[in-house]
Amino acid sequence: MGTASLRNTYPKFAETTEKYLTPEGREVMDRTANQCLARTVLNLMFTDYQRMPTIPIADYPALPEIKEVFDSTVLGGNPPTAPTMVYQGVYDEAVPWYTNDRMVQRWCDGGASVY
């Protein structure tokens, strides 16, 4: 679903993705781009994603046009331009507190105002 969404935003990403999709992969990407998360999860729950690209799926993220977009869209990678408040529960079971501390430090080092 993320790849289908990124295809709509980044032309070089879309072009490279299209180049390596099987007909089944193209159909799944097109369908996924037009439906909600719950439907996508249910429809693709037991899908063998290796059937979607024409290259080994592990090689896809290393393609330069794909890697560039993936790297630029990592949450917390780019400092915000507006003052931002970050709150993190010390006992959060999903996201350890120290990961947010590192992100806040990177943002502050990049000139962001973080509270």
N, C-alpha and C positions, 0 to 999 in steps of 0.2 A: 504494500500500500504506500509506503514511503517512497519507493522508487517510482511508482506510478505518479505520485504527486510531484516529485522533483522533475519529472519529464515535462510537466506543464509549465514549470518556472524557468528552467535552464535549457536553452536551445542546444548547446553543445552536448549536454548530458543526454538530452532526448535523442539527438542524432546518433551518438555512440551507443546508447541503449538499443535503439532500433536496429542498428547494424548487427548486434549480437543476439537478437531474439529469434526464437523459432516461431513458426506460425501460431502454435499454441501459446507461447509466451506473449506474443503481441496481443492475442485475443484476451488473455487474462489481464494484461496491463490496461487495455482499453476498457474492459468491463470494470476493473477495480477502480479506475479513475472516476467512475460515475456512480459509485455506491458508497454507503456508509460503512464505518468500521465493523459494526456487528455483523452485517451481511457478508462482508469480505472474510472475516474470521470464520464464520460458519461455512461459507462456500469453499474455502481453501484450507480447511483444517487438516486434511490428510493428504495434501498435495505434495508431490515430489518436485520441488523447485528446480532440481537439476535438469528437468525436461524443458525449462523455460529458455535458458540461454544456449547458444551454439558452442560456447566455450565452457570449461569447468567453472562452476559457480564461484569457486574460491578465487579465480583469476579476475572476475568482474570488478571488485572494489579497487584493484590495483591499476586499472586502466586510467591513464592520466586525466582524462576529462571527467571520469567518475570520481576518482580520488580527490580532485580539486573541489568538487561540490560537496562530497561527504565531509572533507576536512573543514570547509567553510561553514557548514551548517551544524557542527557539533555544539550542543547547548552549552552556553557559557564560554565559548571560544572567543567571541568578539565582545569587547567591553561596551556596555550600553552608553548612549550619548546623553541620556536624561538621568537625573539622580534616581537611584534605585535602592529600595529597601529589600534586604534578603533576610528571611526568617527560616530557621532550621531547628527542629526539635532535636535535642541531644539524644533521645532514645528512639529516633526514627528507625524503623525496621527495614525500610526500603532503601534509603539513601543515607549513608554514614555522614555524620556531621563534618568530618575532616575533608570530604570531597567539596562541600560548599565553602569551607574555609579556604581551600586552594583556589577555587574559582573566584571568590571575593578578592583574594590577594592578586590574582592575575588581572582582574578588572581594575583594581586600584593602581597597580603598576602601569596599566594602560591609560590612566588618567581619568577613570570613572569616579563619580561620587557615589559611594555605597554606604548605606546606613544599616 
